[in-house]
Amino acid sequence: MKRWGFIGLMVLAGCMPDDSEQRDALRNVCPGINAGALPQEPRTTQKVASEDDGREPVIIRYRQARSVTAARVHQLGGRVTASFRHAPALAARVTPEERLALALDPSVESIEPDAELRATGLGALPLGALTRVGLGASGTGDYTGKLQRVQALEVWDRDGDGVPDPGAVTGAGVRVCVIDSGMDMNHPELRDAVVAARDFLDGDDDATDGEEGHWGTGHGTHVAGIIAARAGMGGQGGPVLTESGLMGVAPGAQLLVARVLDLNGRTNMSVVLEAVEWCMSQGARVASLSLAGGLATFTSEDIFKAALDGGMLVVAAAGNEGQFLVSYPASDPSVLAVGAVDDLDRRVYFSSHGERLALMAPGVDVLSTFPRGLGSFAQLELGRARPASRSLLYAPTGNTWGALVDCGHGGTLDSCGEDSSCDGFIAYLHPHPYVRPERAMVNVMKQGARAVIFASELAEGGAEILSVPQHGAWVPAVTITQAASTVMGRQLGATTRLTLRPVDYAYMSGTSMATPYVSGIAALLFSARPGATPAQVRAALQSSAKDLGPAGYDTEHGHGLVQARGAMEALIGAMP
């Protein structure tokens, strides 16, 4: 199967090469076209710093709690970045010489790696990982389909009127800690849900997903909405969503927002562990971690066990590597690991799996909240046809039209041929394993394309979910399904209209999106039985899951698809 590389959501592409001496000689290249990403300064924080300072992040573990002191680290020249209450350890940045000196200290038990973690949404997937991810069965944008599949509506909206039933369990009284990129704190469907926030990168209480006028990934806003979005609060979502907007799995839950991911969607384990301890101190019953990539250490295991023993259930993404190995921290014995399924309840091939996998949840083409105005809904018109499409994240919005021109793979600056025009046209691009979408987009833009449609050749009928860098010169762009691609291929030269409307929502895919479904259902269970322990809630979730694949537990699907009503009944039946 042919595979695309995708435009990274977390890492901005650099400027495209300037072949100004050649392009005037190429007859299909229009003059004065500015295309591609702008160069950006590395956007990091003191907690997630660049590696060119000669220091590496480590966790210094001591033999006894009373031996933990920052003085020795400072004396050697190291920089302490975190301390922990539930483990005899410090996090620091040290040079190789400082690390050796600390390792020789008799009070130090070990020097552990402070591994890097990344978000497990769109931007964390490997090249081409979304090429088999299709539009869900609810391709029209009806988000309630996924809530029905996990039985959330059977818990708090049995009459199906879109409003929680009087007296229904909605997660009220339960705090869910979202350890992620931060979020749009003023999103209309989330602002009333947030009760406390902390930015562990900048060291303040403003956990906005951005800094100095720059937005981050929007990842945390999307995750938070899956958990606890409140409907009818004024989000801009037409025509896909009505004025009632959308609701999360537990629309009555309270959110604690812990920003740990930087603007490129990465962090270190020590920052996450700090956030876990903060969540505990704030009374969270559930912590949702849509990130992965770290390594198990004695310190991380201590802190996750302390969370479990202290009454907080930690739910984490299994990872998007598609390997037979659940990523860390989801694989920690004290953490519940969640994988992703599509709308046919098939494990998505990018979803990691293995012996530590516990549950599955929807993780394909999930509609949820996004930073205000940064999402977009696409409408594609070709004559009377309205092919299903998905806008690229961060693509410019607007209404444009033009003749549909086949630009092949977009691999060269003359790929659109004689049908291209500097007066503008709509470029129709086909997948190719050796041409990255961003390169193809730049090439056709320089030939006059005022919009781009990415075709699909997938038998599953899927539409990829891609993104463009937030900064730079781009044109409106969408992806379409295989069925739509067949129609488009027969209409070359026809006038095509593409409309991208700015909205406060977006579609995303990944185990990042599956995780908050389970976190929200756990909140419903704690709300129904406040005295329940994390072990009791976990047992109820696992025993009631919809079995997938071979009968009983299996390493491809864990215990199966999470079911809210079934878990509620199991928990109530197990408790006096």
N, C-alpha and C positions, 0 to 999 in steps of 0.2 A: 504494500500500500504506500502511495506517495505521502510524504509528510512535509508539513511546513515548519519552519522555525517561526517563533512568534515574537512580537514586539514586546519587550520586557516591561511589565508594569512597575517593578521595583527599581530597575536600573535603567537610567536614561541613556539612550544611544548618543554617541558623539556626532560631531559634524560630519557630513558626507564629504568625500574628497572633492576638491575644487579642480575640475578639468577645464578651466576657463579658456585655455589656449586651444582646446580641441572642439569645444561644444559649438562654437560659431560655425565650424565647418560641417557640422552634422545637420542635415536639412530638417530633421524632425525635432530639433531642440529649439524651444522658443527662447528669445532673449529676455533677460531680466527676471527669470523665475528664481525665487528663493524657496528651496525645498529642503526639508529635513530638520533634525533636532539642532538646537542651539547648544554650544558648549556650556556646561554647568560646573561650578566649583563643587568639589566634594562636600556633601552635606552630612556631616556627622556631628556628634556631640562628644563631650568629654568622657561619657561612659562608653560610647561605641566609637573609639577613636581610630584614626588612620594608623597604618602599620609602619609608617616611615619615621616614627620617633624612636625606633630601636627597642621598644618595649613590647612585651606580650602580656595579655591578660591571664591571670592565674587565680586559683583559689588556694589559699594557704590554710591547711587543716592542722590543728594543734592536738596534742595528746590529751590535754585536759582543758576544760572551759576556762579555768582561772588563768591559764597561760596565754589566752588570746589577748594580744596587745598590738596596737598600731605603731607603738613607739619604735620597736626594732625595725619594722619595715621602713619607717621614715628615716631612721638613723642610717640605714643602708642606701637611702636615696629612692626607694620605691614609692609608689603613689597608691594609697589605699582608696578603693572606690566603693566598697560596701562592707558592712558587718552584719552578722546574722544572730538572731535570738535563739534559734532552735537547732543550731549546729556550732561546734567549736571551730569557727573558721572566719577568715577575712578574704575579701576579694581585693586584688591589687594589680597594678601594671608594673612590671619589673624588667630590667635588662637581664641577659643571660648570667652576668656576673652576680647580680643581686639575687637571682633565683638560686644559684649555687650556694651562696652564703646562707640563705634562708633554709635550704635543704639540709645544711650541716648543723643548724640550730637544734640542740637536743630536745627542745620543747615542741618542735614541729614534727608532726606525724608524717605528712606527705604534702607534695605540691601537686594539686589537681589542675587539669586543664579547665579554663573558663571558655568553653566552646561557643561557637557562633550558632545562633538559631535564626530561622527565617519564617516569614508568614507562609502558610500552606494554602493560600488562595491562588489566583491566576498567576501572579508573577513568580511563584516559586516552582512552577511546573517546568520540567525539562523541555528542550526544544521539541516542538511538535506534539507535546503531550495532550493538547486539547483537540487534535485533529479528529479524534473519534468521539468527541463530546458533542452531542446533538441538542437541538432544541427539545425541551421537555414536551410531554404530552399536552401540557397547558401552554402551548406555544403562543396563544393569544395574549398571554400575560396574566392569566388568572392564577394568582399566587396561592389561592386557597387549596388548589389541588394537592400541594405538598403537605399542607396542614392536615388535610383529610387523610393522606396516606400514613401519617404518624399518629392519627386519631386525636389530635389536639382539639379539633372542633367538637368531638364527642365528649370532651370534658367540660368545655365552657360555652359552647354554642350549639346545643342539640337541636334547636329549632331552625338553625341555618339562616338567621336573619342578619348575620354580620355583626351582631352586638352580643357581648357576653351575657349569658342568662343570669337573672337575679339570683344571688347566692352561690353562683358557680365558682369553682376553684380556678383562679386566674394567675396564681403565683403571688398574690398579695401577702405582704409581710415577710417575703423572702428576698434576701440580697444576693444577687449574682454578680460576681466580679469578672469583668471582661479584661483580660490581660492581653493587650494587643497594640495596635498602632495609635491608640487614642481615637477620638471621634469628633464629628461635628457636634459640638455641645449645644448648638442652637437649632439643630434639625427639629422641625415641628413635631415629629412623631417620637422623638427621643428625649427632648429637653426636660419633660416632666417626669421621666423615669430615673434620671440621674440624682443620686443622693450624696455622692462624694466622688472625688477624682484626685488622682496623683500622677504627675509626670516624673518618672524615674530617670529620664534622660536629662532633663533640664533642672530637676530638683525643685519643682514648684507644684502648685495645685491646679495649674491650667493644663489639662490633658487633651487639648485640641490636637488634632492630627495635622500639625503643621507648625511652622515658625517663620518669622520675618516675611510674612506674606506668601509663603510657599505652602501648598498643600502636600501632604504625604500621599499615601496610597488610597485612602478611603476604606481600607480593609476593615478597620475597627468599627466604622460606622455601619458597614454592611453586616458584620457579625452581630453587633448590638441589636440591629433591627430584627434579625431572625429570632432573637431571644425575646425582646420586650417592646417592639414597636406598638404605639398606641394609635388606634385608627381615628380618622376624622379630625386630625389636628392641623390640617391645612397644608400638607405637603403637595408640591406640584408634580402631578403624575399623569395627567391626561395625555392622550386618550386611552392609554392602556389601563390606568387605574381610575376609578370614580372618585368623587369627592371624599368618600369614606377612607381612601388610602388603603393601607394594609396593616395587619396586626401580626405581632410576633407570636411565638409558641406560648409564651406566658405573659400576656399583655398587662398583667397586674404586678409583675415582679419589679423590684427596685434594682437599679444598676450602680455598681461601683466600677469606675473606669480607671484602669491602670495602664498608662502609656509606657511601653517598653521597646517598641519597634521604632527605628529611626525612619527618616523620610524615604529610605530605600528599602524598607521592610526587613531590617535585620537588627539583631541585638546579641547580647551575651547571656549565658546561663545565670551569671550572678545577678543581673538586672531582673531576670524573671523570678529568681528566688527571693529577692527583696520584695517584689510585688506580691508574691504568694504570702509572705509573712504580713504584709500590709493588709491584704484581703482578710486574713484571719483576724487581725486586730480590729477590722471594721465590721465584724460580725457576718461575713459572707458565709452562706451555706453551700454555694456552688462557685467554682472558679472555672472559667472557660478559656482554654489555651488553644488558639488556632495557629500554632507555630510548632516548628520541629527542627531537628538537626543537631541537637546537642548530644552529649555523651553522659552516661550514668557515672556519677561519682558518689563517694560516701556522703558528701555534704548534700548533694541534691536528694539522695534517698532519705536522709535524715529529715529534711525539710518537708518533702512530700508526705512522709509518714506522719510527721507532726501535724500536718494539715488534716490528714485523714483521722487521726486520733483526736484532733480538736474539734471535729464535727463538720469539716468542709470536704465536699466531694470535688475532686479535681478531674475535669474532663478535658481530653486533649486529642488533637488530630493525629491520625495514624501516619500521615505523610503522603506525598504525591510521587514518590519514586517508583511506584508500581512493583516493588520488590517484595520478596518473601521475608520481610523483616520490618516490624513496626518501629517507626522512628521514635526517638526519645524527645520529650519526656512521656509520650503516650505509653511507651513500653515499661515505664516504672511500675513496680508491683502495687503501689498505692494510687495509681492513676487509671482512669477508665479510658480506653482507646477506642476511637470512632473512625470507621472507614466510610467511603462514599458509594452510593448506588445511583443509577439513573432512574428514569421514570417507569422503567419496566422491571425495577428491582434487581437489576444485574449489577454486580460489582463493576465499577468503572475501572478500566484497566490501569489507570494511573494510581489508583488507591492502593497503598501498601497494605500488606496483610501478614498474618503469621500467628504464632501461638499466643501472643499477647492481645490480639484483636478481640474486643468485647462486643461492640454493636455496630450497626450500619444505619445511615440516615441519608436523606436526599442531599446530593452534592453536585448536581448538574443543572446549569441554567437556572440558578436560584435568584429570584427577584427579591431585593431587599433595599433598605435605605442606603443612601450614598450622600456624600457632602453636597449641600444645596447647590443646584445648578450645574454640577459637574457630571451628572449622569445625562444620558440622552436616550430617547426612544426613536426608533427609525421607522419610516414608512417609505416603502419602495413601490413605485407605480410604473408599469410597463403596459400601456394600453389600458385594458380593463383588468388586467391581472394585478394582484397585490401580493407578491411573493413574500414569504416570511423572511425576516432579516433581523440582524442584531448589529447595533452600532458599535464601533470600536470605542473602548473606554478612552475618554479625553479627546475624542475627535471633535473638530469644530462643528457647531450646530448651524442650522440654516436650511434654506430651501434652494436647490439647484437642479438644473436639468440640462440635457444635451443628448446628442446621438450616442448610442451604445457602440463602443469600439473594442474589438477584441485585441488585447495587448499581450496575448500569450502569457509567458511566465514573467514578463516585466524585467527580464534580466539584463537588457541593454537599453541604451538611450535612443534606439530606433525600433523598439519592440512593437509600437503601435502602428507602424507602417504609414502608408499614404492616407489612411482614413483619419489619422489624427489631425488636429487643427489647433493653432494657437488661439483661435476664438473660443475654444473650450469644448470638451466632450466628456462622456462618462467612461472611464477605463474599466474594462472587464478582465480580471486577472485570474489565471489558473494556477493551482499549486505546483510547486516544483521543489524537490528536496534540496537543491543547491542554491536557491534564491530566497533570501530572507524577505519577509513581507515589507519591512521598512525600506530595504533597498529597492524592491519593486515599486513601492509607492513613490519614492523619490524619482525614479526613472520616468514613470508615466506623468508625474506632475511637471517635470521639465519638458515634456512633450505637449503640454497644454491641458492635461486632465484637470477638471474642476471637481471631480468626485471619483471614488474608487469603489468597485464592488468586487469582493473576493469570492470566487466560486468555490464549490465543494464537489469533490468526486467520490464522496464516501457513500458506500452502499447503505449505511445506516441512515442516510438522509440528514446528517448532522450539519450544524452551522458552528464554526469555530467562534470562540470568544477571544478577541485580540485587544490590544491597546496600542496607543501611540504615546510617546513622551508628552508630558504636560506642557513643555516649553519648546517652541520651534514653529516652523511653518508647515502646516499640514492642510489637507482638504477633507471634507466629510467622507466617511468611509464606513462600509458595512460588510458583514459576511452573510451568506445565504445558504440555504439547505441544498442538498443534492437535487431534490425535486425542482426547486426554483432554478437551479443551474441548468437543468435540461430545458426549461422554458426560455431562459435568457439566451441560451446558445442558438435558439431558432429565431431570435428577434434582433440580431445584430443590425445596426444602422437605425433602429427605431428610436424615437424620442423616449427617453427615460427620465423620470423625475424622482429625486431623492430628497426626503425631508428628515432632518434630525432636530428634534425638539429638546431643549434643555429641561431636565427634570431633576428631582431630588432622590432618584432611585437608580438602580443598575442591576444588570444580570451578571452573576459571577459563578464560577465553578471551582471545585476543589474540596479536599477534606476539611478545609477551613470552614466551608459552608455547612458541611454535615455536622460538625462538632456542636455548634450552637443549638441545633435541633434537640440534641440529647441534653445539653445544659438547660434549655428551657423546660423540657419535660421533667428533669430532676427538680427544678424549681416548683413545678406544679405539685410534685409528690411531697416535697418539704412543706409546701403551703397547706396541703391537706392533712398532713401529720407532722406538726412542728417538732414532735418529740422523736422523730425517726432518726436513726443514725445513718451516716453515709453507707455503711455496709448493708443496712436494710434497704435503702433506696437502690443501691446498685443491684442487689439480689432481685428486687422487684422488676427493675428494668430488664435484666437479663432473662429472667424466667418467663416473662410475658412477651418477649420479642417474637416477631413473625419469622418463622423458620425459613431460611433461604438455602438453596443448594442441597447437599446431602442432609438427611434427617439428623437433628441434633446439632451440637456445636461443631463447627468446622473452621479451619484456619483461613478460608476464603471470605467468610461472612460473619465470623464470630457467632454470637447467639442469634443474629438475625436483625431485621429491621425494627427499630425502636417503635413501641406502641404505647401511647399515653394512657388511653383508657384501660388497656390491659394491665399496665404497670400500676395504675391507681388501684385497681381491684386487687391485684396481688399484694400490694403494700397494706391496704386496709384489712385484707384477710389474714395477713401475717401478724398484725399488731392488735393488741387487746383494745 
